[in-house]
Amino acid sequence: MVREVAESCVDSLLTEMVASYCNRFYANKPELAARRIEAIGYQVGHQLSERYTMERPRFSDHLEAIKFICKDFWTELFKKQIDNLKTNHRGTFVLQDNKFPWLERISIDPSTDKVNSAEDDSLTTAENKAASTISMHLYYPCGIIRGALSNLGITCAVTADISNLPACSFVVRVKA
């Protein structure tokens, strides 16, 4: 029996989780909120990786495991593969998703859009707030990737980079 959860439910859960940790639990400590959101993602990624690799043999190297994340794991999560994978062959991998589903429907407070040209400081503040909000939403998928790779025996650090929404790059740095 296949179990699936509606995408809108996952979107709502992620939005509510970020809002709860950032505005209620750790309102004055965004670094703790980020760490907690990433830890939840880590646990989810670890468990999903366990489920999706049950019938597979262990991977022989880092590149095979990363390819699994880009193809099979990403397909299970988002019904599509990662758009691009780059590596420097020294333990750094960049996973590029040109239409990251969890960023496609993200909305920013509309009051930040109504800024006059005379209010450049408030525009900068609004842009910083928007970037901060989006980056908080990316700690969860970074945690998922790190947890999945950890379950595959790869210790790493994962960060996200957004250049133009909804594109997103995940940078995986394998620790020796």
matplotlib code that plots the C-alpha trace (Angstrom):
import matplotlib.pyplot as plt

x = [0.0, 1.4, 1.0, 1.1, 0.5, -1.0, 1.6, -0.5, -0.4, 3.4, 3.6, 1.3, 3.2, 6.5, 5.1, 3.5, 6.7, 8.9, 6.4, 6.1, 9.9, 10.7, 7.8, 6.9, 9.4, 12.6, 11.3, 14.5, 17.0, 16.8, 19.9, 18.3, 15.1, 17.2, 19.1, 15.8, 14.1, 17.2, 17.2, 13.6, 14.6, 17.6, 15.3, 12.9, 15.7, 17.3, 14.0, 13.1, 16.5, 16.1, 12.8, 14.0, 17.2, 15.9, 16.1, 19.4, 23.0, 25.2, 26.8, 30.5, 31.4, 30.1, 29.3, 26.9, 25.1, 24.8, 23.4, 20.9, 19.8, 19.6, 17.6, 15.7, 15.4, 14.4, 11.9, 10.3, 10.0, 9.1, 8.1, 11.1, 14.9, 17.4, 18.0, 21.8, 24.6, 28.1, 31.1, 34.7, 35.7, 37.1, 34.0, 31.8, 28.6, 26.1, 22.6, 20.6, 16.8, 15.4, 11.9, 12.1, 8.5, 8.7, 9.7, 7.2, 4.3, 6.0, 4.6, 6.1, 4.1, 2.4, 2.9, 6.6, 5.8, 4.3, 7.5, 8.1, 11.5, 12.1, 12.1, 15.2, 16.1, 12.7, 13.1, 16.4, 14.8, 11.9, 14.4, 16.4, 13.2, 12.1, 15.5, 15.5, 12.1, 13.0, 16.3, 14.4, 12.3, 15.4, 16.9, 14.3, 15.3, 19.0, 18.3, 16.5, 19.5, 22.0, 19.9, 19.5, 23.3, 24.1, 22.0, 24.0, 27.2, 28.2, 29.0, 28.5, 27.3, 24.5, 23.7, 21.2, 21.7, 18.9, 19.7, 16.4, 13.2, 12.1, 15.5, 17.6, 21.1, 22.0, 25.8, 26.9, 30.4, 31.5, 33.5, 36.5]
y = [0.0, 3.4, 6.2, 9.8, 13.2, 16.0, 18.6, 21.4, 19.7, 19.5, 23.2, 24.2, 22.1, 23.6, 27.2, 26.6, 25.0, 27.9, 30.4, 28.6, 28.3, 31.8, 33.8, 31.8, 29.4, 31.2, 34.7, 36.4, 33.7, 33.0, 30.8, 28.4, 28.4, 27.6, 24.8, 23.2, 23.4, 21.8, 19.1, 18.2, 18.0, 15.8, 13.3, 13.2, 12.7, 10.0, 8.1, 8.6, 7.4, 4.3, 3.6, 4.3, 2.3, -0.8, -3.0, -1.5, -2.5, 0.1, 2.7, 2.3, 6.0, 9.6, 10.3, 7.3, 8.4, 11.9, 10.6, 8.6, 11.8, 13.7, 11.0, 8.6, 10.4, 13.7, 11.9, 10.3, 13.7, 16.0, 13.8, 15.1, 14.9, 17.5, 19.7, 19.9, 18.3, 19.8, 18.7, 19.8, 16.1, 17.1, 16.6, 19.5, 19.0, 21.5, 20.3, 22.8, 22.7, 25.3, 25.1, 24.0, 23.2, 24.5, 27.9, 28.1, 29.0, 31.0, 34.4, 37.4, 40.0, 42.2, 45.3, 45.1, 45.7, 49.1, 51.1, 54.5, 55.3, 57.8, 54.9, 53.1, 52.1, 50.4, 48.7, 47.2, 46.2, 44.6, 42.7, 41.5, 40.3, 38.5, 36.8, 35.9, 34.3, 32.3, 31.2, 29.9, 27.7, 26.2, 24.9, 22.0, 20.7, 21.1, 19.0, 16.4, 16.1, 16.0, 13.3, 11.2, 11.3, 10.6, 7.4, 6.5, 6.9, 10.3, 13.0, 16.4, 20.0, 21.3, 24.9, 26.5, 29.3, 31.2, 33.4, 33.8, 32.3, 29.6, 28.3, 26.9, 25.4, 23.0, 22.9, 19.6, 19.6, 16.2, 16.0, 13.7]
z = [0.0, -1.0, 1.4, 0.1, 1.6, -0.3, -1.3, 0.1, 3.6, 3.5, 2.4, 5.2, 7.7, 6.7, 6.8, 10.2, 11.6, 10.5, 11.8, 15.2, 15.7, 14.5, 16.0, 19.2, 20.5, 19.6, 18.6, 19.8, 18.8, 15.1, 15.1, 17.6, 15.5, 12.4, 14.2, 15.5, 12.0, 10.5, 13.2, 12.4, 8.7, 9.6, 11.4, 8.5, 5.9, 8.0, 8.2, 4.5, 3.4, 5.5, 3.8, 0.3, 0.5, 2.3, -0.8, -2.2, -1.6, 0.2, -2.0, -2.7, -2.7, -2.1, -5.7, -5.9, -2.8, -4.1, -7.4, -5.4, -3.6, -6.9, -8.8, -6.7, -3.3, -4.9, -7.2, -4.2, -2.4, -5.3, -8.3, -10.2, -10.3, -9.3, -12.4, -12.2, -10.2, -10.0, -8.1, -7.6, -7.0, -3.6, -1.5, -2.5, -4.5, -5.7, -6.3, -8.4, -8.5, -10.9, -9.6, -6.0, -5.0, -1.5, -2.8, -5.6, -3.4, -0.7, -0.1, 1.6, 3.6, 1.0, 3.1, 2.2, -1.5, -0.9, -0.6, -2.1, -3.7, -0.9, 1.6, 0.5, 4.1, 4.5, 1.1, 2.3, 5.5, 3.7, 1.4, 4.4, 6.1, 2.9, 2.5, 6.2, 5.9, 2.8, 4.3, 7.4, 5.0, 3.5, 6.8, 6.7, 3.2, 4.1, 7.2, 5.0, 2.7, 5.5, 7.4, 4.2, 3.6, 7.2, 7.0, 3.9, 6.0, 4.8, 7.3, 5.7, 6.0, 3.8, 3.0, 0.6, -1.8, -3.5, -6.5, -8.2, -6.9, -7.1, -8.1, -5.2, -4.9, -2.1, -1.4, 0.2, 1.8, 2.7, 5.9, 5.9]

ax = plt.figure().add_subplot(projection="3d")
ax.plot(x, y, z, "-o")
ax.set_aspect("equal")
plt.show()
